[in-house]
Amino acid sequence: MINQEDGYVPGPALSALETIITFVVIPTALFLVISLITYAATAQRKKSSKSVITHIE
């Protein structure tokens, strides 16, 4: 048995599904969302045709 401090009242235990969602699914989803936002913000833009401003004939 685990020694507990006086006045400590443990809360309800997490089920296996709640544990997996909390410690695996949510962090993985956050990582994917942050990665997607970062990729979208830093991805190479499609080059447009020659502009009059940047090209002199």
HTML snippet that shows the backbone in 3Dmol.js (N, CA, C, O; Angstrom):
<script src="https://3Dmol.org/build/3Dmol-min.js"></script>
<div id="view" style="width:600px;height:400px;position:relative"></div>
<script>
const pdb = `
ATOM      1  N   MET A   1       0.841  -1.170   0.000  1.00  0.00           N
ATOM      2  CA  MET A   1       0.000   0.000   0.000  1.00  0.00           C
ATOM      3  C   MET A   1       0.893   1.241   0.000  1.00  0.00           C
ATOM      4  O   MET A   1       1.974   1.238   0.588  1.00  0.00           O
ATOM      5  N   ILE A   2       0.434   2.285  -0.657  1.00  0.00           N
ATOM      6  CA  ILE A   2       1.176   3.536  -0.758  1.00  0.00           C
ATOM      7  C   ILE A   2       0.931   4.370   0.491  1.00  0.00           C
ATOM      8  O   ILE A   2      -0.208   4.527   0.931  1.00  0.00           O
ATOM      9  N   ASN A   3       2.013   4.905   1.060  1.00  0.00           N
ATOM     10  CA  ASN A   3       1.861   5.802   2.208  1.00  0.00           C
ATOM     11  C   ASN A   3       1.358   7.145   1.730  1.00  0.00           C
ATOM     12  O   ASN A   3       1.943   7.757   0.836  1.00  0.00           O
ATOM     13  N   GLN A   4       0.269   7.601   2.330  1.00  0.00           N
ATOM     14  CA  GLN A   4      -0.326   8.873   1.948  1.00  0.00           C
ATOM     15  C   GLN A   4      -0.198   9.866   3.086  1.00  0.00           C
ATOM     16  O   GLN A   4      -0.187   9.488   4.257  1.00  0.00           O
ATOM     17  N   GLU A   5      -0.102  11.134   2.734  1.00  0.00           N
ATOM     18  CA  GLU A   5      -0.024  12.180   3.738  1.00  0.00           C
ATOM     19  C   GLU A   5      -1.375  12.342   4.419  1.00  0.00           C
ATOM     20  O   GLU A   5      -2.415  12.007   3.852  1.00  0.00           O
ATOM     21  N   ASP A   6      -1.343  12.857   5.632  1.00  0.00           N
ATOM     22  CA  ASP A   6      -2.592  13.097   6.364  1.00  0.00           C
ATOM     23  C   ASP A   6      -3.441  14.118   5.629  1.00  0.00           C
ATOM     24  O   ASP A   6      -2.923  15.115   5.128  1.00  0.00           O
ATOM     25  N   GLY A   7      -4.715  13.879   5.564  1.00  0.00           N
ATOM     26  CA  GLY A   7      -5.647  14.797   4.932  1.00  0.00           C
ATOM     27  C   GLY A   7      -5.756  14.621   3.435  1.00  0.00           C
ATOM     28  O   GLY A   7      -6.530  15.327   2.789  1.00  0.00           O
ATOM     29  N   TYR A   8      -5.006  13.704   2.871  1.00  0.00           N
ATOM     30  CA  TYR A   8      -5.025  13.464   1.429  1.00  0.00           C
ATOM     31  C   TYR A   8      -6.214  12.579   1.088  1.00  0.00           C
ATOM     32  O   TYR A   8      -6.382  11.509   1.672  1.00  0.00           O
ATOM     33  N   VAL A   9      -7.033  13.017   0.154  1.00  0.00           N
ATOM     34  CA  VAL A   9      -8.181  12.234  -0.288  1.00  0.00           C
ATOM     35  C   VAL A   9      -8.003  11.943  -1.771  1.00  0.00           C
ATOM     36  O   VAL A   9      -8.112  12.860  -2.585  1.00  0.00           O
ATOM     37  N   PRO A  10      -7.732  10.692  -2.149  1.00  0.00           N
ATOM     38  CA  PRO A  10      -7.535  10.377  -3.560  1.00  0.00           C
ATOM     39  C   PRO A  10      -8.833  10.512  -4.349  1.00  0.00           C
ATOM     40  O   PRO A  10      -9.922  10.224  -3.852  1.00  0.00           O
ATOM     41  N   GLY A  11      -8.684  10.950  -5.573  1.00  0.00           N
ATOM     42  CA  GLY A  11      -9.842  11.063  -6.449  1.00  0.00           C
ATOM     43  C   GLY A  11     -10.149   9.730  -7.099  1.00  0.00           C
ATOM     44  O   GLY A  11      -9.466   8.737  -6.849  1.00  0.00           O
ATOM     45  N   PRO A  12     -11.176   9.709  -7.931  1.00  0.00           N
ATOM     46  CA  PRO A  12     -11.525   8.462  -8.611  1.00  0.00           C
ATOM     47  C   PRO A  12     -10.433   8.072  -9.612  1.00  0.00           C
ATOM     48  O   PRO A  12      -9.784   8.929 -10.211  1.00  0.00           O
ATOM     49  N   ALA A  13     -10.249   6.790  -9.774  1.00  0.00           N
ATOM     50  CA  ALA A  13      -9.220   6.276 -10.680  1.00  0.00           C
ATOM     51  C   ALA A  13      -9.678   6.440 -12.138  1.00  0.00           C
ATOM     52  O   ALA A  13     -10.873   6.454 -12.433  1.00  0.00           O
ATOM     53  N   LEU A  14      -8.692   6.563 -13.038  1.00  0.00           N
ATOM     54  CA  LEU A  14      -8.994   6.626 -14.469  1.00  0.00           C
ATOM     55  C   LEU A  14      -9.126   5.210 -15.017  1.00  0.00           C
ATOM     56  O   LEU A  14      -8.414   4.296 -14.601  1.00  0.00           O
ATOM     57  N   SER A  15     -10.042   5.050 -15.951  1.00  0.00           N
ATOM     58  CA  SER A  15     -10.149   3.757 -16.616  1.00  0.00           C
ATOM     59  C   SER A  15      -9.014   3.637 -17.632  1.00  0.00           C
ATOM     60  O   SER A  15      -8.320   4.615 -17.908  1.00  0.00           O
ATOM     61  N   ALA A  16      -8.827   2.451 -18.182  1.00  0.00           N
ATOM     62  CA  ALA A  16      -7.764   2.237 -19.170  1.00  0.00           C
ATOM     63  C   ALA A  16      -7.994   3.120 -20.397  1.00  0.00           C
ATOM     64  O   ALA A  16      -7.047   3.697 -20.932  1.00  0.00           O
ATOM     65  N   LEU A  17      -9.240   3.227 -20.840  1.00  0.00           N
ATOM     66  CA  LEU A  17      -9.549   4.053 -22.011  1.00  0.00           C
ATOM     67  C   LEU A  17      -9.265   5.527 -21.736  1.00  0.00           C
ATOM     68  O   LEU A  17      -8.686   6.210 -22.581  1.00  0.00           O
ATOM     69  N   GLU A  18      -9.662   6.024 -20.575  1.00  0.00           N
ATOM     70  CA  GLU A  18      -9.392   7.412 -20.211  1.00  0.00           C
ATOM     71  C   GLU A  18      -7.889   7.678 -20.136  1.00  0.00           C
ATOM     72  O   GLU A  18      -7.429   8.747 -20.537  1.00  0.00           O
ATOM     73  N   THR A  19      -7.131   6.724 -19.632  1.00  0.00           N
ATOM     74  CA  THR A  19      -5.682   6.872 -19.540  1.00  0.00           C
ATOM     75  C   THR A  19      -5.056   6.946 -20.920  1.00  0.00           C
ATOM     76  O   THR A  19      -4.189   7.786 -21.160  1.00  0.00           O
ATOM     77  N   ILE A  20      -5.476   6.087 -21.827  1.00  0.00           N
ATOM     78  CA  ILE A  20      -4.934   6.079 -23.192  1.00  0.00           C
ATOM     79  C   ILE A  20      -5.286   7.381 -23.907  1.00  0.00           C
ATOM     80  O   ILE A  20      -4.440   7.971 -24.578  1.00  0.00           O
ATOM     81  N   ILE A  21      -6.522   7.824 -23.766  1.00  0.00           N
ATOM     82  CA  ILE A  21      -6.934   9.078 -24.416  1.00  0.00           C
ATOM     83  C   ILE A  21      -6.144  10.250 -23.858  1.00  0.00           C
ATOM     84  O   ILE A  21      -5.663  11.090 -24.619  1.00  0.00           O
ATOM     85  N   THR A  22      -6.002  10.318 -22.535  1.00  0.00           N
ATOM     86  CA  THR A  22      -5.330  11.445 -21.897  1.00  0.00           C
ATOM     87  C   THR A  22      -3.840  11.494 -22.194  1.00  0.00           C
ATOM     88  O   THR A  22      -3.300  12.576 -22.425  1.00  0.00           O
ATOM     89  N   PHE A  23      -3.164  10.354 -22.194  1.00  0.00           N
ATOM     90  CA  PHE A  23      -1.708  10.349 -22.299  1.00  0.00           C
ATOM     91  C   PHE A  23      -1.170   9.929 -23.659  1.00  0.00           C
ATOM     92  O   PHE A  23       0.038  10.006 -23.880  1.00  0.00           O
ATOM     93  N   VAL A  24      -2.022   9.487 -24.578  1.00  0.00           N
ATOM     94  CA  VAL A  24      -1.556   9.082 -25.910  1.00  0.00           C
ATOM     95  C   VAL A  24      -2.274   9.862 -27.013  1.00  0.00           C
ATOM     96  O   VAL A  24      -1.625  10.516 -27.830  1.00  0.00           O
ATOM     97  N   VAL A  25      -3.584   9.799 -27.041  1.00  0.00           N
ATOM     98  CA  VAL A  25      -4.355  10.369 -28.148  1.00  0.00           C
ATOM     99  C   VAL A  25      -4.280  11.900 -28.157  1.00  0.00           C
ATOM    100  O   VAL A  25      -3.993  12.491 -29.198  1.00  0.00           O
ATOM    101  N   ILE A  26      -4.529  12.538 -27.036  1.00  0.00           N
ATOM    102  CA  ILE A  26      -4.532  13.998 -26.994  1.00  0.00           C
ATOM    103  C   ILE A  26      -3.160  14.580 -27.307  1.00  0.00           C
ATOM    104  O   ILE A  26      -3.084  15.501 -28.120  1.00  0.00           O
ATOM    105  N   PRO A  27      -2.058  14.094 -26.704  1.00  0.00           N
ATOM    106  CA  PRO A  27      -0.747  14.641 -27.081  1.00  0.00           C
ATOM    107  C   PRO A  27      -0.392  14.405 -28.548  1.00  0.00           C
ATOM    108  O   PRO A  27       0.208  15.272 -29.182  1.00  0.00           O
ATOM    109  N   THR A  28      -0.754  13.248 -29.090  1.00  0.00           N
ATOM    110  CA  THR A  28      -0.473  12.970 -30.499  1.00  0.00           C
ATOM    111  C   THR A  28      -1.262  13.915 -31.397  1.00  0.00           C
ATOM    112  O   THR A  28      -0.721  14.442 -32.369  1.00  0.00           O
ATOM    113  N   ALA A  29      -2.526  14.133 -31.082  1.00  0.00           N
ATOM    114  CA  ALA A  29      -3.353  15.054 -31.875  1.00  0.00           C
ATOM    115  C   ALA A  29      -2.802  16.479 -31.805  1.00  0.00           C
ATOM    116  O   ALA A  29      -2.759  17.170 -32.823  1.00  0.00           O
ATOM    117  N   LEU A  30      -2.385  16.925 -30.629  1.00  0.00           N
ATOM    118  CA  LEU A  30      -1.808  18.259 -30.492  1.00  0.00           C
ATOM    119  C   LEU A  30      -0.523  18.381 -31.300  1.00  0.00           C
ATOM    120  O   LEU A  30      -0.301  19.400 -31.955  1.00  0.00           O
ATOM    121  N   PHE A  31       0.326  17.358 -31.264  1.00  0.00           N
ATOM    122  CA  PHE A  31       1.559  17.362 -32.048  1.00  0.00           C
ATOM    123  C   PHE A  31       1.251  17.489 -33.533  1.00  0.00           C
ATOM    124  O   PHE A  31       1.896  18.270 -34.232  1.00  0.00           O
ATOM    125  N   LEU A  32       0.269  16.728 -34.025  1.00  0.00           N
ATOM    126  CA  LEU A  32      -0.083  16.778 -35.446  1.00  0.00           C
ATOM    127  C   LEU A  32      -0.646  18.146 -35.842  1.00  0.00           C
ATOM    128  O   LEU A  32      -0.312  18.670 -36.905  1.00  0.00           O
ATOM    129  N   VAL A  33      -1.486  18.715 -35.004  1.00  0.00           N
ATOM    130  CA  VAL A  33      -2.072  20.027 -35.309  1.00  0.00           C
ATOM    131  C   VAL A  33      -0.982  21.103 -35.340  1.00  0.00           C
ATOM    132  O   VAL A  33      -0.948  21.927 -36.253  1.00  0.00           O
ATOM    133  N   ILE A  34      -0.095  21.095 -34.344  1.00  0.00           N
ATOM    134  CA  ILE A  34       0.990  22.080 -34.311  1.00  0.00           C
ATOM    135  C   ILE A  34       1.923  21.891 -35.506  1.00  0.00           C
ATOM    136  O   ILE A  34       2.371  22.869 -36.104  1.00  0.00           O
ATOM    137  N   SER A  35       2.217  20.642 -35.853  1.00  0.00           N
ATOM    138  CA  SER A  35       3.078  20.374 -37.008  1.00  0.00           C
ATOM    139  C   SER A  35       2.433  20.866 -38.300  1.00  0.00           C
ATOM    140  O   SER A  35       3.115  21.451 -39.142  1.00  0.00           O
ATOM    141  N   LEU A  36       1.153  20.645 -38.470  1.00  0.00           N
ATOM    142  CA  LEU A  36       0.436  21.087 -39.660  1.00  0.00           C
ATOM    143  C   LEU A  36       0.424  22.612 -39.764  1.00  0.00           C
ATOM    144  O   LEU A  36       0.638  23.164 -40.844  1.00  0.00           O
ATOM    145  N   ILE A  37       0.176  23.282 -38.658  1.00  0.00           N
ATOM    146  CA  ILE A  37       0.176  24.753 -38.656  1.00  0.00           C
ATOM    147  C   ILE A  37       1.568  25.281 -38.991  1.00  0.00           C
ATOM    148  O   ILE A  37       1.701  26.228 -39.766  1.00  0.00           O
ATOM    149  N   THR A  38       2.603  24.678 -38.414  1.00  0.00           N
ATOM    150  CA  THR A  38       3.970  25.104 -38.682  1.00  0.00           C
ATOM    151  C   THR A  38       4.344  24.865 -40.133  1.00  0.00           C
ATOM    152  O   THR A  38       4.969  25.719 -40.761  1.00  0.00           O
ATOM    153  N   TYR A  39       3.968  23.714 -40.672  1.00  0.00           N
ATOM    154  CA  TYR A  39       4.263  23.412 -42.070  1.00  0.00           C
ATOM    155  C   TYR A  39       3.545  24.390 -42.998  1.00  0.00           C
ATOM    156  O   TYR A  39       4.129  24.886 -43.962  1.00  0.00           O
ATOM    157  N   ALA A  40       2.289  24.658 -42.704  1.00  0.00           N
ATOM    158  CA  ALA A  40       1.516  25.579 -43.545  1.00  0.00           C
ATOM    159  C   ALA A  40       2.099  26.990 -43.509  1.00  0.00           C
ATOM    160  O   ALA A  40       2.061  27.701 -44.513  1.00  0.00           O
ATOM    161  N   ALA A  41       2.629  27.392 -42.377  1.00  0.00           N
ATOM    162  CA  ALA A  41       3.173  28.739 -42.251  1.00  0.00           C
ATOM    163  C   ALA A  41       4.544  28.887 -42.903  1.00  0.00           C
ATOM    164  O   ALA A  41       4.927  29.990 -43.293  1.00  0.00           O
ATOM    165  N   THR A  42       5.287  27.784 -43.025  1.00  0.00           N
ATOM    166  CA  THR A  42       6.653  27.878 -43.539  1.00  0.00           C
ATOM    167  C   THR A  42       6.852  27.180 -44.882  1.00  0.00           C
ATOM    168  O   THR A  42       7.970  27.173 -45.398  1.00  0.00           O
ATOM    169  N   ALA A  43       5.827  26.605 -45.454  1.00  0.00           N
ATOM    170  CA  ALA A  43       5.963  25.879 -46.726  1.00  0.00           C
ATOM    171  C   ALA A  43       6.293  26.845 -47.859  1.00  0.00           C
ATOM    172  O   ALA A  43       5.924  28.019 -47.816  1.00  0.00           O
ATOM    173  N   GLN A  44       6.980  26.347 -48.857  1.00  0.00           N
ATOM    174  CA  GLN A  44       7.311  27.155 -50.021  1.00  0.00           C
ATOM    175  C   GLN A  44       6.031  27.534 -50.753  1.00  0.00           C
ATOM    176  O   GLN A  44       5.142  26.707 -50.957  1.00  0.00           O
ATOM    177  N   ARG A  45       5.960  28.782 -51.137  1.00  0.00           N
ATOM    178  CA  ARG A  45       4.797  29.250 -51.893  1.00  0.00           C
ATOM    179  C   ARG A  45       4.999  28.900 -53.365  1.00  0.00           C
ATOM    180  O   ARG A  45       6.128  28.801 -53.847  1.00  0.00           O
ATOM    181  N   LYS A  46       3.885  28.717 -54.065  1.00  0.00           N
ATOM    182  CA  LYS A  46       3.959  28.436 -55.485  1.00  0.00           C
ATOM    183  C   LYS A  46       4.454  29.688 -56.195  1.00  0.00           C
ATOM    184  O   LYS A  46       3.923  30.782 -56.001  1.00  0.00           O
ATOM    185  N   LYS A  47       5.475  29.509 -57.016  1.00  0.00           N
ATOM    186  CA  LYS A  47       6.025  30.668 -57.707  1.00  0.00           C
ATOM    187  C   LYS A  47       5.070  31.122 -58.798  1.00  0.00           C
ATOM    188  O   LYS A  47       4.571  30.318 -59.586  1.00  0.00           O
ATOM    189  N   SER A  48       4.829  32.411 -58.828  1.00  0.00           N
ATOM    190  CA  SER A  48       3.942  32.962 -59.847  1.00  0.00           C
ATOM    191  C   SER A  48       4.747  33.252 -61.109  1.00  0.00           C
ATOM    192  O   SER A  48       5.972  33.131 -61.127  1.00  0.00           O
ATOM    193  N   SER A  49       4.046  33.629 -62.142  1.00  0.00           N
ATOM    194  CA  SER A  49       4.727  33.955 -63.393  1.00  0.00           C
ATOM    195  C   SER A  49       5.568  35.205 -63.200  1.00  0.00           C
ATOM    196  O   SER A  49       5.463  35.876 -62.174  1.00  0.00           O
ATOM    197  N   LYS A  50       6.385  35.511 -64.162  1.00  0.00           N
ATOM    198  CA  LYS A  50       7.278  36.657 -64.037  1.00  0.00           C
ATOM    199  C   LYS A  50       6.473  37.932 -63.840  1.00  0.00           C
ATOM    200  O   LYS A  50       5.485  38.181 -64.532  1.00  0.00           O
ATOM    201  N   SER A  51       6.908  38.707 -62.907  1.00  0.00           N
ATOM    202  CA  SER A  51       6.227  39.952 -62.600  1.00  0.00           C
ATOM    203  C   SER A  51       6.938  41.112 -63.287  1.00  0.00           C
ATOM    204  O   SER A  51       8.146  41.061 -63.518  1.00  0.00           O
ATOM    205  N   VAL A  52       6.199  42.132 -63.602  1.00  0.00           N
ATOM    206  CA  VAL A  52       6.771  43.323 -64.203  1.00  0.00           C
ATOM    207  C   VAL A  52       7.720  43.997 -63.220  1.00  0.00           C
ATOM    208  O   VAL A  52       8.717  44.603 -63.614  1.00  0.00           O
ATOM    209  N   ILE A  53       7.402  43.884 -61.965  1.00  0.00           N
ATOM    210  CA  ILE A  53       8.209  44.537 -60.939  1.00  0.00           C
ATOM    211  C   ILE A  53       9.569  43.861 -60.792  1.00  0.00           C
ATOM    212  O   ILE A  53      10.573  44.545 -60.596  1.00  0.00           O
ATOM    213  N   THR A  54       9.622  42.544 -60.882  1.00  0.00           N
ATOM    214  CA  THR A  54      10.875  41.831 -60.634  1.00  0.00           C
ATOM    215  C   THR A  54      11.601  41.408 -61.907  1.00  0.00           C
ATOM    216  O   THR A  54      12.681  40.823 -61.826  1.00  0.00           O
ATOM    217  N   HIS A  55      11.040  41.688 -63.071  1.00  0.00           N
ATOM    218  CA  HIS A  55      11.668  41.258 -64.321  1.00  0.00           C
ATOM    219  C   HIS A  55      11.630  42.390 -65.341  1.00  0.00           C
ATOM    220  O   HIS A  55      10.571  42.941 -65.643  1.00  0.00           O
ATOM    221  N   ILE A  56      12.789  42.719 -65.857  1.00  0.00           N
ATOM    222  CA  ILE A  56      12.889  43.767 -66.884  1.00  0.00           C
ATOM    223  C   ILE A  56      13.296  43.104 -68.181  1.00  0.00           C
ATOM    224  O   ILE A  56      14.282  42.369 -68.227  1.00  0.00           O
ATOM    225  N   GLU A  57      12.546  43.360 -69.229  1.00  0.00           N
ATOM    226  CA  GLU A  57      12.871  42.774 -70.534  1.00  0.00           C
ATOM    227  C   GLU A  57      13.661  43.745 -71.378  1.00  0.00           C
ATOM    228  O   GLU A  57      14.024  43.425 -72.510  1.00  0.00           O
TER     229      GLU A  57
END
`;
const viewer = $3Dmol.createViewer("view");
viewer.addModel(pdb, "pdb");
viewer.setStyle({}, {cartoon: {color: "spectrum"}});
viewer.zoomTo();
viewer.render();
</script>
